[in-house]
Amino acid sequence: MSTTTATTTRAGRRGAVVAAVAGAGLAVTLGAQLAGPGAQAHAAGSVANIPANVYETLANMPAVQYQALQQTTKAFNDSGNWWLYIPTNVVGFDQQDYEKVAAISLLLMPIPKVAAAQSDQLWMTLATFAPMTPNCTGVPGPCSDPLYFLQYGQVPMWQLLSPEGYTFPEIRNTIDPDSEYYTAADGQQVAIQPWWSGQTVHLDFLGPAKAVWETLTEDPSGRIEQGPTAQQWAQAYGEFGTAVFNGLNPFVDGTYCLPCQLFGTAGAPGSLPKFALFGKYYTAFNLGQKLTEQDWSLNPPSDYDPTDPNREDYVPVTNIWTKAAWDQIFTDGVTSTRDSLALIPQLPTIIPQNLATFGDQLDEFSKLLAHNIVANIDGLATAGGATFGSAEELAEMIKESFVNALPSATTGDNGRTSSTLRSVVPTTAAKTAVTLTADEALRGSKALASDSKPADQDIPTPGPGAEPSAAAPEPGSPSTQSPTTVSPSPTPSPTPPPSTTSDETTSAPAHSTPEHSTPSESEPTESSPDAGQTSSAPSAGKHRADDGSGYTGKHRATTGTSSDSGASTSSAGGSTGAAA
């Protein structure tokens, strides 16, 4: 019973030591990956870079988000007040909308490459779907064409996804097409002309997914940006709140907010909704509230003339509650009625002509519809092929990143083959091949041989501040500092091997633990300089080959480790048994 208990206890201690060594090796490996991302020699596009890149990405998120918050604040300041008729606030997608999309994307997704891919998809879609509209800065007015929204959605999505992409026409800011910059309320010069004018763009449907994988597997930069302080965060959010308030505050002179005008705020004349009657525009919302002299009231150009009929934003509007408006409506109504009556004698001729014209238009519409259906089917097929090609590119990226991290065969100086990562600097396996007895293999009572160090070189001893990895031996037990020749039975012991140098300690097995030591004393610690080295302390006297496990005989232990991982393999472990 006692023998079984002792054997179980020794086995449990050996398992604890092995688990501790394995855990320490894993911790060292992960620590090397995370603590020093730039120290690893991984190739770009390798899954072996994922731990370091995840660490860098998470560590840099505060700094990236802080920069994105500042960019968003600038975009809101450049855009100006959303209720004013200014060239930075055009109905449709303008230059300042592009800045806001890019900044907010990075603010919500503080991973630069992923945010850029998402921003590209969003701004391309908005710019093609909702182009800038002439003479529009707010809804419901003052658009010269009340049906301005019919120009939206004219570019099919498949055209963006096709390999050829979509080429924007030459476009200018519809409120100020002549100037390159506009002086904002804060005095800053803001670019107002869209940079994508005449440019060809291509939307990659799988762009964000590629950006995620590239971020994970690219060569780590090793740079960790300093995060902002609490004071910097407070100041940045304060500036952001001010910019948002200034942009959304409707109580400003020249506002397009109709209810706000009832509280005394001067509104823009063009802010009043209008309707067309007999070819002229009228408004029913001029109730005597305070209005500015012109729509563009904040920093207009010196040559701005709102009455110039050649300007796209020139739209004369008459207040319907005035006598002049009703006189004009009456005159136009009489003229329209007279013209209609004059057409009555011509109806027998006009009606067939109109029916024929309608038939021609219907035929043209049918042909155009059929052409559009075929074009859209072909376009969807082309876009699908492009998307499939993008998926193949993503799959190839993933494949290459795994191939770069696959083990490849390398040969050491002794002709033996070991496995190393393709993305890691190759290492040489330890050159050890020593015949051990069963007792030595199970208890680790003998150090493994190394043919790269002279036998007369001593084992380096731990520094004064190092924590020992095994309990101090009791009187009568073998010393841990002086090697001793062991002659276990039944096989003769080979010549005691020389100890290893400090540079070769990773190729040696872990310390053997005396039976009387506690598990906490035998576990290797990070601060111990001899963790992973070969213990040169054999057991005193002879040992029984049969330790109760029922196994006797010889073992050939060959170790092969990577010199840059700091981990070691060993068949030696557990505690030294009692003397026979």
Sequence and secondary structure as in RCSB ss.txt:
>XXXX:A:sequence
MSTTTATTTRAGRRGAVVAAVAGAGLAVTLGAQLAGPGAQAHAAGSVANIPANVYETLANMPAVQYQALQQTTKA
FNDSGNWWLYIPTNVVGFDQQDYEKVAAISLLLMPIPKVAAAQSDQLWMTLATFAPMTPNCTGVPGPCSDPLYFL
QYGQVPMWQLLSPEGYTFPEIRNTIDPDSEYYTAADGQQVAIQPWWSGQTVHLDFLGPAKAVWETLTEDPSGRIE
QGPTAQQWAQAYGEFGTAVFNGLNPFVDGTYCLPCQLFGTAGAPGSLPKFALFGKYYTAFNLGQKLTEQDWSLNP
PSDYDPTDPNREDYVPVTNIWTKAAWDQIFTDGVTSTRDSLALIPQLPTIIPQNLATFGDQLDEFSKLLAHNIVA
NIDGLATAGGATFGSAEELAEMIKESFVNALPSATTGDNGRTSSTLRSVVPTTAAKTAVTLTADEALRGSKALAS
DSKPADQDIPTPGPGAEPSAAAPEPGSPSTQSPTTVSPSPTPSPTPPPSTTSDETTSAPAHSTPEHSTPSESEPT
ESSPDAGQTSSAPSAGKHRADDGSGYTGKHRATTGTSSDSGASTSSAGGSTGAAA
>XXXX:A:secstr
 HHHHHHHHHHHHHHHHHHHHHHHHHHHHHHHHHH GGGS   SS GGGHHHHHHHHHHHHHHHHHHHHHHHHHH
HHHH  TTS  TTS SS  HHHHHHHHHHHHHHS  HHHHHHHHHHHHHHHHHHS   TT SSSS   SSTTGGG
GTT S HHHHHSTT EE      SS SS SEEE TTS EEE S TTTT EE   TTHHHHHHHHHHHS       
    HHHHHHHHHHHHHHHHHHH   STTB  HHHHTTT  B GGGS EEEETTEEEES  SS  B SSS  SS 
 TT  TT TTSTT   EEETTSHHHHHHHHHHHHHHHHHHHHTGGGHHHHHHHHHHHHHHHHHHHHHHHHHHHHH
HHHHHHHHHHHHHHHHHHHHHHHHHHHHTTSEEEEE TTS EEEEETTS         EEEEHHHHHH  S    
TTS TT       TT   SS    TTS  SSS      SSS          GGGGGGS    B TTS HHHHS  
TT TTTTS      SS   S  SSS  SEEEE     TTT     S  SB     
